[in-house]
Amino acid sequence: MVCVTHGISWGLAIDIACCADIRMCAKDASFAVKEVDRGMAADIGTLSRLPKVVGSQSWVKDVCLSARTFSAAEALSVGFVTQIHDTKAQAVGAAQRLAALIASKSPVAVQGTKELLNHARDHSVADSKFIPSVSLGLAEGANHVGLRYTGIWNSAALQSHDLQAAIMSGLTKKTSRFEKL
């Protein structure tokens, strides 16, 4: 999901934006987590999601404990948004173009990529590794270490027609067309 913000984006707007996969904004956007000014802790997801979105505990504590407003430029600099556009209309247009581009890709691959990125965000690489067993046709205790979760997703993706469609489009020099889920 692509989220576009503009104007004042405080409280619930931050929570909704944190749930988005990709965030864009107009240059007039201002953001804030204001709950400490209201005598409470942010309670509908910001404190759980925002640190994972930007990756800086220090910056998140800065804006959440101070309730200070931050600009679109600051949001870009910490990775809260990926693009700033001059107007709301330009931001919405950019989001629509990106959404159309993503929609043209293999839905199986897009869904798998999103799932694997979210899994990687919440787990270490070590959590995703495994030693293959005899059931996979490898010797017990083999030194081969793979990314199990990725392997499972890609095994499922091989069951779709998307990989075949992509290969054929490359061979025929035509644009890939993928079936919807």
C-alpha positions in Angstrom: 0.0 0.0 0.0 1.2 3.5 -0.9 0.2 6.3 1.5 0.3 10.0 0.6 0.2 12.7 3.3 -0.2 16.4 3.1 -1.0 19.2 5.5 -1.1 18.3 9.2 -0.5 14.6 9.7 -0.6 14.0 13.5 -1.8 11.2 15.7 -3.9 8.7 13.7 -2.3 10.0 10.5 1.1 8.8 11.7 -0.4 5.4 12.7 -2.0 5.0 9.2 1.2 6.0 7.5 3.2 3.6 9.6 1.0 0.8 8.3 1.8 1.6 4.7 4.5 -0.1 2.7 5.6 3.1 1.0 5.0 6.7 2.2 5.1 9.9 0.1 4.1 13.4 1.0 3.6 16.9 -0.2 6.2 19.4 0.9 3.5 21.1 3.1 3.2 18.0 5.3 3.9 18.3 9.0 4.1 15.3 11.3 3.8 14.9 15.0 3.2 12.3 17.7 1.3 14.5 20.2 0.0 12.1 22.8 2.4 13.2 25.6 0.9 16.6 25.3 -2.5 15.0 26.0 -1.3 13.1 29.1 -1.0 9.7 27.5 1.2 7.4 25.5 0.4 6.9 21.8 -1.9 3.9 21.9 -2.8 2.7 18.5 0.4 1.4 17.0 2.8 4.4 16.5 5.1 3.3 19.4 5.4 -0.2 17.9 5.6 0.6 14.2 7.5 3.9 14.0 10.8 2.5 15.3 10.6 -0.3 12.7 9.8 2.2 9.9 12.7 4.5 10.5 15.1 2.3 12.3 16.3 5.0 14.8 15.2 4.6 18.4 16.9 7.9 19.3 15.0 9.9 16.7 11.7 8.1 17.6 12.2 8.9 21.2 13.0 12.5 20.3 9.7 13.1 18.4 7.5 10.9 20.7 8.8 12.2 24.0 8.9 15.9 23.0 5.7 15.9 20.8 7.5 18.2 18.5 6.4 18.7 14.9 8.7 17.5 12.2 8.7 18.6 8.5 8.5 16.7 5.3 12.2 17.2 4.8 13.0 15.7 8.2 10.6 12.8 7.5 12.6 12.1 4.3 15.9 12.4 6.0 15.0 9.7 8.6 13.3 7.4 6.0 9.7 7.9 7.2 8.8 9.0 3.7 10.5 8.1 0.4 9.5 11.0 -1.7 8.4 14.7 -1.3 6.4 16.4 -4.0 5.5 20.1 -4.3 1.7 19.6 -4.2 -0.8 17.0 -2.9 -1.8 16.4 -6.6 1.8 15.7 -7.6 2.2 13.3 -4.6 -1.0 11.5 -5.4 0.0 11.2 -9.1 3.4 9.8 -8.2 1.7 7.3 -5.8 -0.7 6.2 -8.6 2.2 5.7 -11.0 4.1 3.7 -8.5 1.0 1.6 -7.6 0.4 0.9 -11.4 4.0 -0.1 -11.8 3.9 -2.5 -8.9 0.5 -3.8 -10.1 2.2 -4.7 -13.4 4.6 -7.1 -11.7 4.0 -10.7 -10.7 1.4 -10.6 -7.9 2.9 -13.8 -6.4 6.4 -12.2 -6.4 5.1 -8.9 -5.0 3.2 -10.6 -2.2 6.2 -12.9 -1.4 8.7 -10.0 -1.5 6.5 -8.0 0.9 6.1 -10.9 3.2 9.8 -11.7 3.2 10.8 -8.0 3.8 8.4 -7.8 6.7 9.8 -11.1 8.1 13.4 -9.8 7.7 12.4 -6.6 9.6 11.1 -8.6 12.5 13.7 -11.5 12.6 17.4 -11.9 12.4 19.1 -13.7 9.5 19.9 -16.5 12.0 16.2 -16.9 12.7 15.7 -17.6 9.0 18.4 -20.2 8.6 18.1 -23.9 8.8 20.2 -27.0 8.2 18.4 -29.0 5.5 17.2 -32.5 6.5 17.1 -35.8 4.7 13.5 -34.9 3.6 15.0 -32.3 1.3 17.3 -34.9 -0.3 20.4 -33.7 1.5 22.6 -35.6 3.9 21.8 -35.3 7.5 23.9 -32.6 9.1 24.9 -31.2 5.8 26.8 -27.9 6.1 24.5 -26.3 3.5 22.7 -23.4 5.2 19.8 -21.7 3.4 17.2 -19.2 4.1 14.3 -21.4 4.9 11.5 -18.9 4.9 12.6 -17.5 1.5 12.9 -21.0 0.2 9.4 -21.8 1.3 8.0 -18.7 -0.4 9.9 -19.3 -3.6 8.8 -23.0 -3.6 5.2 -21.8 -3.6 6.0 -19.2 -6.3 7.3 -21.9 -8.6 3.8 -23.4 -8.5 2.4 -20.3 -10.2 2.7 -19.5 -13.9 4.5 -16.2 -13.2 8.0 -17.5 -13.6 7.2 -19.2 -16.9 5.5 -16.0 -18.1 8.5 -13.9 -17.2 10.9 -16.3 -18.9 8.8 -16.5 -22.1 8.4 -12.7 -22.2 12.2 -12.4 -22.0 12.7 -14.9 -24.8 10.1 -13.2 -27.0 11.2 -9.7 -26.0 7.6 -8.8 -24.9 6.4 -7.3 -21.7 5.4 -9.8 -19.1 1.7 -10.1 -18.3 0.8 -11.8 -15.1 -2.5 -13.3 -14.0 -4.2 -11.6 -11.0 -4.4 -13.6 -7.8 
